[in-house]
């Protein structure tokens, strides 16, 4: 989008203020900088405006104004995303949904709730917990991330192995389409008639419209929970234990792996009880009926010991269980103890390929003169290599991006994917040809155009640039954010 003249900017600001109020519009550069990146701070871009609606009607009016003025717009939740998905890559308007935080309805008899998109994920479980219910999707950022943002990226979390990702827990959506029209996709029933438009919308990364009301499933809390920590002196043995557990017919609620770099960072920060000298640890959680729980736990212990675990212990009480999970869910933040910055990757592989791919991850990162910490959802093969780097060193961020591209290429080569839950956004759009043919991409583009024909709704995301439709070569290739002229500031 061309740079706005001062007179047009003032005119647009007045129009925005007429919709949401003077105190709910930002346009000064210093204020806009707060919204220039998401959790992946490697990439930044400034909007022309940020507006804070409090209702569907206001969102619709903002979108209609943007459409009339040809102004690009993007929805934003808590900004915890990790792919640059909510950045205003072409300027324009950020529609910040952080004031739409209400739980509109809870139907305990039918196990569902209706919520607004700015509601923090964990707050829903807190609200329904006293009645014995919870909301299952649990991204590691669930204390801060919003359900609307989870919708955009089809977020998962540690308990994805048993309970699935966000789309498995969303029944219906009220959506503001890119022309401002308000529609409902899906319903409160489990099997709505017609096409699964809800399933198409979840995971569309904000390119199809903006969800303003969300109907989600609630689950009853399990009767019993057991959390097991298995400690290994070799990361390969920990990887083999993952497949061994599943091979026994056991499906844990969660099966997470943490490597030594991460263990040491977590212990420095929180002292959660992970052995600092371990090469890797598996955090395994079983839940369900009390009957048979001991037998399942015994099967997990046996599988880990047979795979070469040096120690397997079960959390003795809820306090120890919560401490172990605090270490896992705070792992990303703990890297601040060992590195000035990091870039978290998000690839998926068959879990039987874990030993090979983890070895290749370490080789690739080392070849670029960098370090890596691994903490990830091992049970469903969703890797999160965290490439550690110092942005003050010239050229280091370029090596980080190149290493990330090579890691994702390995994931694709073994039959996996370049994203499990973080989305494509800006970060990985040039890597889409690793897993999709030109015909695949063209089909997806036609679906996007059916919802978003003018391309104003979160433009410049997901789809690769023309230059990128070739394999990544051995040298560093400019990332799409550089080609677009977006700022990289360190």
N, C-alpha and C positions, 0 to 999 in steps of 0.2 A: 504494500500500500504506500502511496506517495505520502510524504511528510505533510501533516496538517498545517495549514496557515494558522496564525494566532487568532484571527477573527473566526475562522471555522471552528477552531478548538473551543473558543469561548461560547460559541453558539451551541455546539454539541454538549458542552458541560451544562448549560442552562436547561437543555432538553432532558438530560439525564437527571438533573436535580428535580425537575418537575415530576419525575416518576418516583424516585426513591427518597428525595429530600436532600437538602444541601450538605448535611453532615454525613451522607452516605455515598459521596462521590469524591474520589481522589484524582488529582491531575498534576500535582507538583512532582517534579523529578525525585526529590528526596523521599516522598511518600511512595511513589511508584516502585522505587528500588526494593522495597520490602517484598514485592510480588514478582521480582524479575527471575526467580529460579524456583525449582522444587527441591526435593531431597537430593537430587543429583546436581550438586552445585557447580559441576564442571561447565554447565551451559547456562547462559543468562540472556534474557531479552526483555526490553521495557515495553509496557503497554502505553497507550495514550491516556486511558482512563481505567479506574477500578471502581465498580459500583457494587453496592451491598443490598440486594433486594431482601425482603422479608416474606414474600408470598409468591404463589404461582402467577398471580395477576401482574405483579411487578416484573417478574422474569419475562413473561410474555411481552410486556410493553417494552422492556429493554431490547429484546430480540427483534421486535418489529421496528424499533427505531434504528437499530444496527442494520437491518435488512434494507430499510428505506434509504439509508445514507451510504450503503456499500461499505460498512465498517466491519472488519473482521472481529470476531468475538470468540471467547473461550471461557468455559466454566472452570471454577477452581474451588476445591474444598479446603483441606488443611495444608496443602502444599507438601505432603509427605511422599508424593510419587517419586519414582526413581528412574524415569525415562525422559524427562523433559516434556511430558505430555500436556501439562497445563500452562506451558509458557506461551505468551503472545508472540509467536514467531514472526508474525507480520504486523505487529503493533495492534492498534485498535483497542478493544474493550475487554477487560477481564470482569466476568460476572462472578463475584465472590459469594459463595453460598453459606458462609460461616455464620450468618444470622438466622438461617432456616434450620433450627435444631430441635424442633418439637417432635415428641411422640404423639401422634394424632389419635391413635386408637390401639388398644390391645385387646384381642379376642382370645382369651385363654381356652375357651371351649374348642375353638377351631385352630388353636396353635398358630396364630399369626399376629402381626402388628403392622400398622401403617405409620411410616416415619418420614420426616423431611430429610433432604440430602445432606445437610450440614451436621446431622447428628453424629457424634463421635461413636465409632463402632462399639467400644467397650461400655459406653453409657447405656446402651440398650440392654445388655446382659445385667448390668447393675439394677436397672429399673424393674426387670421381670424376675430377677433372681429370688427375691423373697417369696414368690409363688412357685418356686421350683422349676423355672424355665431359664433358657439362655439362648443366645444367638450364636450359631456354630462358627461361621467364618472368623478366623482370628489371626489376621496379619500381625507380624511382629510389631508393627507400629499401631496396634489397635488402641492404645491409650491416647492416640492423637488423630489417627486417620478417620475419615468420615465415610459413612455408608455410600454417599454419592460418589466419592472417589473410588471406593471398592467396586461400585457398579461399572464405572468407566473402564477399569483395568481387569475386571473379573478376578479380583484378588483372591488369594488362597490363604496360606498360613500353615503352621505346624500340624493342624488337625485335618488337613486336606486329604490325607491318605484314607481315612475312614469316612469323612463327612462331605468331601467334595469342596468345590470352590464356590464363589458367590452366586453364580448362575443357578446352582442347585438349591438355593435358598431364597430365590426371588420369584414371587408369583405374578406380580403385576407392577406397572409403572405408569404414573402420570408424567407425560413428556411434553415439553415445549419444543416443537419442531423448529428448524432453522428459519422459517418465515413467521414465527410467532404463534402459530396455531397450537392449541392445547388438545392432546389426544390421550387416550388410555390404551396401553398395550398390556395384554394379559388381563387377569382378574384375580379375585380372592380365592377362586377354586383351583384345585390342583391340576385339572385337565381342561383348560379353556379350549374353545373351538377355534378352528382356523389355523393359519400359520403361526409358528412360534416367534412372533415379533419381539417378545420379551427376551428370548434367547439371543436374537440377533442384536438387540440393543445393548445387552450386558456384554462388556468387553469391546465396545466400539470406540472407546477412548475419546468420548465427547465429540465425535465427528458426525453423529446422527441427530443430535439435539441435547436437551438438558432435562434430566429427570428431576421432578419437583415433589413428587410423592412416590413412596416405594412400599410395596406390600411384601413383607418378608415372612418366612417360616420361623417359628419358634420351636425349640426342642425341649423336652423334659430333661432335667439333669440326670445323669446316670446314677444307678444305685451305688455303684462302687467304682473306685479309681485306684490304679496302682501305677506308680512311676518308678522306673528302673534306670539306673545309671550303669553302663558297661564301659570299662576302661581298657584301652588297648595300647600296646607298645609299638604297633605298626598300623599305619592307616589302611594298608591293604587288607589286614585282618578285620578291621572294623567294617570295611566295605563288603567283604565276603559275609560278615555276620548279617548284614541287611537282607541279602537274598536268602540266607539260611533261615531267618525268622519267617519270612513270607512262605518259603518252601514247606514249612511245617503246617501251613494252613492257618496261620495266625495273622490277623489284620489289626495291628495296633491302631489306636486313635491317632498316635503321632510316633514318628521314628526319625529323630533328628541326629545329625552328625556335627561335631565341633572338633576342629583340629587344634594342634598345639599352640600355634600363634594366637588363636582366638581364646583358648583356655587361659593362657597367661594374661591376656588383656582383661578378660572377665574377672579373673582372680585379683588382679591389681585393682580393679575398680570396685568390686562388690564382695569378694571373698565368699563365693557361693558353694564351695566344697568340691570343686573339680580338681583332680590331682594335677599339679603344675607340670610334672614331668611326663605326662601321658602324651603319646603321639596323636591320639584321637579318643573321643568319647562318644558313645551313643546314648541319647536320652530317649527312652522308650516309654510311652504311656498306653496303658490298657484301660478301657472303661466299658461299662455295661452292667449286666446283672451280677449280683453278688455271687450267685451260684456259678461255680466253674471258674471264678476269677483266679483263685489260687493255682488251679491247674494250668491256666493260660500263662500266668507269671512264671511258673516252673518251666514251661516250654520255652519261653523267652530266655530265661537264665541258661538253660541247657544249650540252646542254639548259640548263644554268645560264647559260652565256655568252650564248646566244640570248635568254634571259629578262632579261638586263641585269646580270648579276653583274659587279662591278668586279674581282674576283679569285677564282680557284678554285685551291686547292692540295690536294695529297694528302699525308697524314702520311708523313714520310720513313722512320719506323721505329716500332717498338712503343712506345717511350717517348713519342714525340710523340702517337701515337694515344691512349695511356692518359691523357695530359694533357688532350687535347681532351675526352675522355669524362669526366674528373674535373670539368671545368668544367660540362658538361651535368648530370651527376648530383648535383652539389653546388649547383646553381643556387638551389634553394629556401632552403637554409641561408644562401646569400650575401646574401639580402635583408636580413638583419640589419645589413648595412653601410649600407643606405640607408633603413631604416624600422624603427620600434620593433616593428611587428607587421604581419602580412598575413593575408589569407584566400585560400586557393587554391581556384579554381573547377575544375569538371570537366564540360565539356560536349562533345558530339560533333556535328559537322556534315559534310555532303558536302565533300570537299576543294576542289571547284570553287567553293564559297562562301567560301573563306578570305579573299579581299580584302575582300568586303562585310562579313563578320562581324567581322573584326579592326578595321575602321573603326568599326563600331557599338560594339564593346567599348570602344574609346578614347573615343568620344563619350559613352557612358553613364557611364563612370567620371568623366570630366571634368565632366559635368553635376552630379555629386554632390560636386564639389570634392575629388576624390581622385586618386591616381595608380595606374597599373597596370604590371606587368611581365609579359611573355608568354614562356613557355617551354613547348613542347608537342610532341606527336607529330603533326607536320604530315602525314605520309604517310597516316595513317588518320583524319585530321580530329578527333583528340582534343585539344581545347583545354584549357589550364590558365592562364587569366588569374589573376594574383596581385594582388589589390587591396591596396594599401599604405595603412596608416592608423596613427594614433596613438591608442591606447585612452584616453589621459589627457584627450583633448578631449571634452567632453560632446556626446553625440549622434552622434559619428562612427561608432561601431560600428553604429548603426541605419542610417546611410547606406550602410555597407558591405553589410549584409544586403540592403537594397533594391536596390542596384546589382547584386548577385549574382543576385537574382531576375529582374531585367530582362535580364541577359545570358543566363540560361538560357531565358527566353521567346523571345529571338531565335534561339537554337539550335533550339528546337522549331519555330519558324515557318519555318525554311529546310529542314525535313525531317530534323532531327537528333534528339538525345536529351539528357536532362539529366544523364546520367552515363555515362562510358566505363569507369571502373575504380575510382573512389573509393567507389561505392555511394551509396545514398540516406540511410540512417541517420536521424538527427534533422535534419540540415542541409536536406535537399531534399524531405522527405516532403510538405510542403504544396505543392510544385510538380509533384507527380505528375499532377494534372489537365491540365497543359500538354500531355502526350503520351498520356494514357490516359483513356478514357471511363469513366463510372460502371460500365458492364458489365464492362469490362476489369478494373477494380480489384476488383469483386465476385468475379470468377473467381479472381484471384490470392489474394484473401482466403480463398476456399474451399480453395485448395491449401495455404495456410499452416495452416488449421484442421485439415486432414487429418493433418499432422505434429504440430501444436502446439495441440490443441483447447482447452486451458485458458489459453493465452496467457501462460504464465509464462516461456517461453524468449525472452529478449531482447524484452520488451514495449515498446510505444510507438515502434516504428521502422517505417520504410518507408511505411506507409499514412497518408494525409492526415487531418487533423482535420476535423470537420464544417464548421467555419468556413472552411476553406481551399478548399472545392470551388467556388470562384469565381475569376475572373481577378484577378491582382494589379493593384490600382488604381494611380493616379499617386502616391499618398502612401504613406508607410511603414506596413506592416501588421505587427502583432505576430507574431514568429516563434513556431512551436509550442513551442519550449523555454521561452519566456516564459509562454505560456498554461498550461504544466504546472507553472510555478513553479520551474523549475530555475534554479540560480544562474548568472548571468553576472558574473564577477569580472575586473577588469582592474587 
